[in-house]
């Protein structure tokens, strides 16, 4: 099994930007669907964004981050990025990168049970 590896978390102030990276070391990376989730002690693991390219190029965002976050991928480098702008304290969480070798579309991409490959997470802390 391939384990995604996240990086880029840190401590920032409200309004700042941060860019997370996720490397999924698979030769067939372009077939993978990749998503970002975030976790806080008080909330269920929340869908942030996803990208899939095998059957069609589709990108989805959670409503809480729509318009502020942007997900992109560079298949040649097996990397997915999450650009986070206008960060708010409520964005504070452990961010996880998840992937599976397949395609998803619509609300199904939001289901964490779909993903069998998970990173260890990277902590993002946004201060007021």
N, C-alpha and C positions, 0 to 999 in steps of 0.2 A: 504494500500500500504506500501511496505517496502522501506525505504530510505537508500541507501548506505551511509556510513560514511568513508571519507578519512582522512588520517593522514600521517605525515611524511615530509611535506613540510618545507622549510626553505631557508636560505641564505648560499650559498656555492661558492667556487671559481672554475673557469674553471679547468677541469681535475678531480674534486672531484666526489664522488659517493653519491648517496642518494637512500633510499628505501622508497617507498610509500606503504601504506596499505589501503585496502578497505574492510570493513566489511559489508556484506549483510545478515542481520539477518532473514533468512528464513530456515525453517526446510527442505525444498526441494532445498536447495542452489545448490546441485550438478546438478540440471536441468537447472540452469540459465546460460545464456551467459553473460559475463562481459567484458566490454571494458574500456579503458582509452582514453580520449580525452584531448586536451589542447587548451587553448584559450588565445589569445593576442588581444589587441585593433586593431591591424593592419591586422590581418589575420582571415579568417574564422575558425571556430572550426575545429581542425585538429585531425584526427585519429592517435592514438599512438600505441595501441596494443589491442588485444582481446583474450579471451579464452572461449572455449565452451567444454562441456563434455557429454552432454546428449546422443546424437546419435553417436558421435565420438569425440575424443580428438583432437582439432584443435587449433592452435595458429597462429596469424597473427601479423605483425608489419608494421607500416608505414615506408616508405622508408627513412625518415629523421632520424629514430632511429634504423634502422636495424643494428645489430652487436654491439650496445651499450646498449640497454635496453633489459631486460628479464622479461617476465610476467610469473607468476606461481600462483598456487592456492592450498589451503588446504581446501578441502571440509568439513572436520570434524569441522573446525573452522569458516566456512563461510567467508573465507578471501581470497582475491586476492592481490598479491604483484606486485609491479613494481620496479624492481631493475634498477637503472639508473647509468651507469658508463660513464666515460669520458665526463662529462657534459660540454656543451658549452654555451656561452651566449645566443645563439639562442634558447636554450631549456627553457629559462625563459618564464613562462606562469603560468596560473592557470590550474591545472590538475584536471579533473573531472573523477569520476568513474561512470559508467552507466551500467545498467543491465536490462534484461528482462527474463521472465520465458519461455525460448524456446531455440531453436537451430538455428544456422546460420552457413553458410559456404561461403567461397569465398569473393568476393567484397561486398556482402550484409552485412557482419559484420562491414564494415566501415561506414555504413550509420547511422548517429545519430538519424534519425527518427525511427529506429528500437527499440530504447531503451526508455522505459517508466519510468524507475527508475533512478534518478540522485542524486548524492551527491551535497554538497554545494561547493566543490572544495577546493583544498589546493594549496597555492602559492609556487612556486619554483622559486627562483631567483639565477642566476648564474652570478657572476661578473667576469670581465676580469682579 
